[in-house]
Amino acid sequence: MTMPENRCRLVLIAPDIADGEEKARIVGDALKGGDVASVIVPQYGLDDAAFQRHAELLVPVIQDAGAAALIADNSRVAGRAKADGLHVTGNAEALAEAVEKHVPKMIVGGGNAMDRHHALEIGEVQPDYVFFGRLDGDIKPEAHSKNLALGEWWSSMIAIPCIVMGGSDPASAIAVAETGVEFVALRDAVFSDPAQAAAVIARINAELDEKAPRFED
């Protein structure tokens, strides 16, 4: 019996698929693969009405699988779709505004922390989590070395949980976990072949069970 709460857990970034029903089906199928803490849903250039429709299809699918549904940068859509939270990709000021307005009704986290200084500014806002990397930052097989270093530094110093963006190779999840961070975010590593997404999630969870450091209580 796995106890994922005491090791790094998986966060998914929903893929960029124009058909909302297909996207919801693909995400739902992926979530059958095992433990996922949350799914972040970016707008990907959709207009607000289309994004609203996508969110209303995705949010219940994500929640039914036991994960938190986080809408990126659109609090109106997040509220209407009854999402669990809001992921803010902007700076500390944007995050502070969202925290003030929506916590504790919603989970609010994110940030645009390019370096330690920006990370500490974001931390002062007391979000629910800090995100290192970009939602579409999985352009190489491995996680960006700067984000790994920031995650390792942050998790050794600060109690606010952090998420580090992984790479396009599922193996990047282990490198992220080894830094001691609470969450690793994956997108193309899981969704590049939707038919294999559940199997990839199952394999990543098995490897995290085996190799990820355990957190102390």
Contacts in CASP RR format, 6 or more apart in sequence:
PFRMAT RR
TARGET T0000
AUTHOR 0000-0000-0000
METHOD contacts of the structure
MODEL  1
MTMPENRCRLVLIAPDIADGEEKARIVGDALKGGDVASVIVPQYGLDDAA
FQRHAELLVPVIQDAGAAALIADNSRVAGRAKADGLHVTGNAEALAEAVE
KHVPKMIVGGGNAMDRHHALEIGEVQPDYVFFGRLDGDIKPEAHSKNLAL
GEWWSSMIAIPCIVMGGSDPASAIAVAETGVEFVALRDAVFSDPAQAAAV
IARINAELDEKAPRFED
2 35 0 8 1.000
2 205 0 8 1.000
2 209 0 8 1.000
4 35 0 8 1.000
4 37 0 8 1.000
4 205 0 8 1.000
4 208 0 8 1.000
4 209 0 8 1.000
6 214 0 8 1.000
6 215 0 8 1.000
6 217 0 8 1.000
7 177 0 8 1.000
7 208 0 8 1.000
7 209 0 8 1.000
7 212 0 8 1.000
7 213 0 8 1.000
7 214 0 8 1.000
7 215 0 8 1.000
8 173 0 8 1.000
8 176 0 8 1.000
8 177 0 8 1.000
8 180 0 8 1.000
8 181 0 8 1.000
8 182 0 8 1.000
8 183 0 8 1.000
8 184 0 8 1.000
8 208 0 8 1.000
8 212 0 8 1.000
8 213 0 8 1.000
9 35 0 8 1.000
9 36 0 8 1.000
9 37 0 8 1.000
9 182 0 8 1.000
9 183 0 8 1.000
9 184 0 8 1.000
9 208 0 8 1.000
10 35 0 8 1.000
10 36 0 8 1.000
10 37 0 8 1.000
10 173 0 8 1.000
10 183 0 8 1.000
10 184 0 8 1.000
10 186 0 8 1.000
10 201 0 8 1.000
10 204 0 8 1.000
10 205 0 8 1.000
10 208 0 8 1.000
11 36 0 8 1.000
11 37 0 8 1.000
11 38 0 8 1.000
11 39 0 8 1.000
11 40 0 8 1.000
11 163 0 8 1.000
11 183 0 8 1.000
11 184 0 8 1.000
11 185 0 8 1.000
11 186 0 8 1.000
12 27 0 8 1.000
12 30 0 8 1.000
12 31 0 8 1.000
12 36 0 8 1.000
12 38 0 8 1.000
12 39 0 8 1.000
12 40 0 8 1.000
12 67 0 8 1.000
12 185 0 8 1.000
12 186 0 8 1.000
12 187 0 8 1.000
12 190 0 8 1.000
12 191 0 8 1.000
13 39 0 8 1.000
13 40 0 8 1.000
13 42 0 8 1.000
13 135 0 8 1.000
13 136 0 8 1.000
13 138 0 8 1.000
13 185 0 8 1.000
13 186 0 8 1.000
13 187 0 8 1.000
14 23 0 8 1.000
14 27 0 8 1.000
14 39 0 8 1.000
14 40 0 8 1.000
14 41 0 8 1.000
14 42 0 8 1.000
14 58 0 8 1.000
14 187 0 8 1.000
15 23 0 8 1.000
15 26 0 8 1.000
15 27 0 8 1.000
15 187 0 8 1.000
15 188 0 8 1.000
15 191 0 8 1.000
15 194 0 8 1.000
16 42 0 8 1.000
16 44 0 8 1.000
17 23 0 8 1.000
17 26 0 8 1.000
20 53 0 8 1.000
20 54 0 8 1.000
20 57 0 8 1.000
20 58 0 8 1.000
21 57 0 8 1.000
23 54 0 8 1.000
23 57 0 8 1.000
23 58 0 8 1.000
24 54 0 8 1.000
24 57 0 8 1.000
24 58 0 8 1.000
24 61 0 8 1.000
26 191 0 8 1.000
26 194 0 8 1.000
26 197 0 8 1.000
27 39 0 8 1.000
27 58 0 8 1.000
27 61 0 8 1.000
27 62 0 8 1.000
28 61 0 8 1.000
28 62 0 8 1.000
28 65 0 8 1.000
29 194 0 8 1.000
29 197 0 8 1.000
29 198 0 8 1.000
30 36 0 8 1.000
30 190 0 8 1.000
30 191 0 8 1.000
30 194 0 8 1.000
30 197 0 8 1.000
30 198 0 8 1.000
30 200 0 8 1.000
30 201 0 8 1.000
31 39 0 8 1.000
31 61 0 8 1.000
31 62 0 8 1.000
31 65 0 8 1.000
31 66 0 8 1.000
31 67 0 8 1.000
31 198 0 8 1.000
31 201 0 8 1.000
32 65 0 8 1.000
32 198 0 8 1.000
33 197 0 8 1.000
33 198 0 8 1.000
33 199 0 8 1.000
33 201 0 8 1.000
33 202 0 8 1.000
33 205 0 8 1.000
34 198 0 8 1.000
34 201 0 8 1.000
34 202 0 8 1.000
34 205 0 8 1.000
35 205 0 8 1.000
36 65 0 8 1.000
36 66 0 8 1.000
36 67 0 8 1.000
36 201 0 8 1.000
37 67 0 8 1.000
37 68 0 8 1.000
37 183 0 8 1.000
38 62 0 8 1.000
38 67 0 8 1.000
38 68 0 8 1.000
38 69 0 8 1.000
38 70 0 8 1.000
38 84 0 8 1.000
38 107 0 8 1.000
38 183 0 8 1.000
39 58 0 8 1.000
39 62 0 8 1.000
39 67 0 8 1.000
39 68 0 8 1.000
39 69 0 8 1.000
39 70 0 8 1.000
40 70 0 8 1.000
40 72 0 8 1.000
40 87 0 8 1.000
40 135 0 8 1.000
40 185 0 8 1.000
41 54 0 8 1.000
41 55 0 8 1.000
41 58 0 8 1.000
41 59 0 8 1.000
41 62 0 8 1.000
41 69 0 8 1.000
41 70 0 8 1.000
41 71 0 8 1.000
41 72 0 8 1.000
41 83 0 8 1.000
42 72 0 8 1.000
42 73 0 8 1.000
42 135 0 8 1.000
42 136 0 8 1.000
43 51 0 8 1.000
43 72 0 8 1.000
43 73 0 8 1.000
43 74 0 8 1.000
43 77 0 8 1.000
45 51 0 8 1.000
46 54 0 8 1.000
48 74 0 8 1.000
48 76 0 8 1.000
48 77 0 8 1.000
51 74 0 8 1.000
51 77 0 8 1.000
52 77 0 8 1.000
52 80 0 8 1.000
52 81 0 8 1.000
55 69 0 8 1.000
55 71 0 8 1.000
55 77 0 8 1.000
55 78 0 8 1.000
55 80 0 8 1.000
55 81 0 8 1.000
55 83 0 8 1.000
56 80 0 8 1.000
56 81 0 8 1.000
58 69 0 8 1.000
58 81 0 8 1.000
59 69 0 8 1.000
59 71 0 8 1.000
59 81 0 8 1.000
59 82 0 8 1.000
59 83 0 8 1.000
62 68 0 8 1.000
62 69 0 8 1.000
63 69 0 8 1.000
63 84 0 8 1.000
68 84 0 8 1.000
68 85 0 8 1.000
68 107 0 8 1.000
69 81 0 8 1.000
69 83 0 8 1.000
69 84 0 8 1.000
69 85 0 8 1.000
70 78 0 8 1.000
70 83 0 8 1.000
70 84 0 8 1.000
70 85 0 8 1.000
70 86 0 8 1.000
70 87 0 8 1.000
70 107 0 8 1.000
70 109 0 8 1.000
71 77 0 8 1.000
71 78 0 8 1.000
71 79 0 8 1.000
71 81 0 8 1.000
71 83 0 8 1.000
71 85 0 8 1.000
71 86 0 8 1.000
71 87 0 8 1.000
72 86 0 8 1.000
72 87 0 8 1.000
72 88 0 8 1.000
72 89 0 8 1.000
72 135 0 8 1.000
73 86 0 8 1.000
73 87 0 8 1.000
73 88 0 8 1.000
73 89 0 8 1.000
73 90 0 8 1.000
74 86 0 8 1.000
75 86 0 8 1.000
75 98 0 8 1.000
75 101 0 8 1.000
75 102 0 8 1.000
77 83 0 8 1.000
78 85 0 8 1.000
78 86 0 8 1.000
78 106 0 8 1.000
79 106 0 8 1.000
83 106 0 8 1.000
84 106 0 8 1.000
84 107 0 8 1.000
85 102 0 8 1.000
85 106 0 8 1.000
85 107 0 8 1.000
85 108 0 8 1.000
86 98 0 8 1.000
86 102 0 8 1.000
86 106 0 8 1.000
86 107 0 8 1.000
86 108 0 8 1.000
86 109 0 8 1.000
87 109 0 8 1.000
87 110 0 8 1.000
87 131 0 8 1.000
87 135 0 8 1.000
88 94 0 8 1.000
88 95 0 8 1.000
88 98 0 8 1.000
88 108 0 8 1.000
88 109 0 8 1.000
88 110 0 8 1.000
88 111 0 8 1.000
88 127 0 8 1.000
89 110 0 8 1.000
89 111 0 8 1.000
89 112 0 8 1.000
89 131 0 8 1.000
89 134 0 8 1.000
89 135 0 8 1.000
90 110 0 8 1.000
90 111 0 8 1.000
90 112 0 8 1.000
91 111 0 8 1.000
91 112 0 8 1.000
91 118 0 8 1.000
91 121 0 8 1.000
91 122 0 8 1.000
92 111 0 8 1.000
92 118 0 8 1.000
92 121 0 8 1.000
92 122 0 8 1.000
92 123 0 8 1.000
92 124 0 8 1.000
92 125 0 8 1.000
94 111 0 8 1.000
95 108 0 8 1.000
95 109 0 8 1.000
95 110 0 8 1.000
95 111 0 8 1.000
95 122 0 8 1.000
95 125 0 8 1.000
95 127 0 8 1.000
96 125 0 8 1.000
98 108 0 8 1.000
98 109 0 8 1.000
99 108 0 8 1.000
99 109 0 8 1.000
99 125 0 8 1.000
99 126 0 8 1.000
99 127 0 8 1.000
102 108 0 8 1.000
103 128 0 8 1.000
107 128 0 8 1.000
107 129 0 8 1.000
108 127 0 8 1.000
108 128 0 8 1.000
109 127 0 8 1.000
109 128 0 8 1.000
109 129 0 8 1.000
109 130 0 8 1.000
109 131 0 8 1.000
110 122 0 8 1.000
110 127 0 8 1.000
110 129 0 8 1.000
110 130 0 8 1.000
110 131 0 8 1.000
110 163 0 8 1.000
111 122 0 8 1.000
111 127 0 8 1.000
111 130 0 8 1.000
111 131 0 8 1.000
112 118 0 8 1.000
112 122 0 8 1.000
113 119 0 8 1.000
113 122 0 8 1.000
113 130 0 8 1.000
113 131 0 8 1.000
113 132 0 8 1.000
113 133 0 8 1.000
113 150 0 8 1.000
114 146 0 8 1.000
115 150 0 8 1.000
116 150 0 8 1.000
116 153 0 8 1.000
119 130 0 8 1.000
119 132 0 8 1.000
119 150 0 8 1.000
119 154 0 8 1.000
122 130 0 8 1.000
123 130 0 8 1.000
123 158 0 8 1.000
123 160 0 8 1.000
126 160 0 8 1.000
127 160 0 8 1.000
128 160 0 8 1.000
128 161 0 8 1.000
129 160 0 8 1.000
129 161 0 8 1.000
129 162 0 8 1.000
129 163 0 8 1.000
129 182 0 8 1.000
129 183 0 8 1.000
130 154 0 8 1.000
130 160 0 8 1.000
130 161 0 8 1.000
130 162 0 8 1.000
130 163 0 8 1.000
131 162 0 8 1.000
131 163 0 8 1.000
131 165 0 8 1.000
131 185 0 8 1.000
132 147 0 8 1.000
132 150 0 8 1.000
132 151 0 8 1.000
132 154 0 8 1.000
132 162 0 8 1.000
132 163 0 8 1.000
132 164 0 8 1.000
132 165 0 8 1.000
133 144 0 8 1.000
133 147 0 8 1.000
133 164 0 8 1.000
133 165 0 8 1.000
134 165 0 8 1.000
135 165 0 8 1.000
135 185 0 8 1.000
135 187 0 8 1.000
136 187 0 8 1.000
137 144 0 8 1.000
137 165 0 8 1.000
137 167 0 8 1.000
138 165 0 8 1.000
138 166 0 8 1.000
138 167 0 8 1.000
138 168 0 8 1.000
138 172 0 8 1.000
138 186 0 8 1.000
138 187 0 8 1.000
138 188 0 8 1.000
138 189 0 8 1.000
139 167 0 8 1.000
139 168 0 8 1.000
140 167 0 8 1.000
140 168 0 8 1.000
141 167 0 8 1.000
141 168 0 8 1.000
141 169 0 8 1.000
141 171 0 8 1.000
141 172 0 8 1.000
142 166 0 8 1.000
142 167 0 8 1.000
142 169 0 8 1.000
142 172 0 8 1.000
142 175 0 8 1.000
143 164 0 8 1.000
143 165 0 8 1.000
143 166 0 8 1.000
143 167 0 8 1.000
143 172 0 8 1.000
143 175 0 8 1.000
143 176 0 8 1.000
143 184 0 8 1.000
144 165 0 8 1.000
144 166 0 8 1.000
144 167 0 8 1.000
147 164 0 8 1.000
147 165 0 8 1.000
147 166 0 8 1.000
148 164 0 8 1.000
148 175 0 8 1.000
148 176 0 8 1.000
148 179 0 8 1.000
150 164 0 8 1.000
151 162 0 8 1.000
151 164 0 8 1.000
151 179 0 8 1.000
151 180 0 8 1.000
151 181 0 8 1.000
152 179 0 8 1.000
152 180 0 8 1.000
152 181 0 8 1.000
154 160 0 8 1.000
154 162 0 8 1.000
154 181 0 8 1.000
155 162 0 8 1.000
155 179 0 8 1.000
155 180 0 8 1.000
155 181 0 8 1.000
155 182 0 8 1.000
156 180 0 8 1.000
161 181 0 8 1.000
161 182 0 8 1.000
161 183 0 8 1.000
162 181 0 8 1.000
162 182 0 8 1.000
162 183 0 8 1.000
163 181 0 8 1.000
163 182 0 8 1.000
163 183 0 8 1.000
163 184 0 8 1.000
163 185 0 8 1.000
164 176 0 8 1.000
164 179 0 8 1.000
164 181 0 8 1.000
164 183 0 8 1.000
164 184 0 8 1.000
164 185 0 8 1.000
165 184 0 8 1.000
165 185 0 8 1.000
166 172 0 8 1.000
166 173 0 8 1.000
166 175 0 8 1.000
166 176 0 8 1.000
166 184 0 8 1.000
166 185 0 8 1.000
166 186 0 8 1.000
166 189 0 8 1.000
167 186 0 8 1.000
167 188 0 8 1.000
167 189 0 8 1.000
168 188 0 8 1.000
168 189 0 8 1.000
168 192 0 8 1.000
169 189 0 8 1.000
170 186 0 8 1.000
170 189 0 8 1.000
170 190 0 8 1.000
170 200 0 8 1.000
170 203 0 8 1.000
170 204 0 8 1.000
172 184 0 8 1.000
172 186 0 8 1.000
172 189 0 8 1.000
173 184 0 8 1.000
173 186 0 8 1.000
173 189 0 8 1.000
173 204 0 8 1.000
173 207 0 8 1.000
173 208 0 8 1.000
174 207 0 8 1.000
174 208 0 8 1.000
174 211 0 8 1.000
174 212 0 8 1.000
176 184 0 8 1.000
177 184 0 8 1.000
177 208 0 8 1.000
177 211 0 8 1.000
177 212 0 8 1.000
177 213 0 8 1.000
178 211 0 8 1.000
178 212 0 8 1.000
178 213 0 8 1.000
180 213 0 8 1.000
180 215 0 8 1.000
182 215 0 8 1.000
186 204 0 8 1.000
189 200 0 8 1.000
190 197 0 8 1.000
190 200 0 8 1.000
190 201 0 8 1.000
190 204 0 8 1.000
191 197 0 8 1.000
END
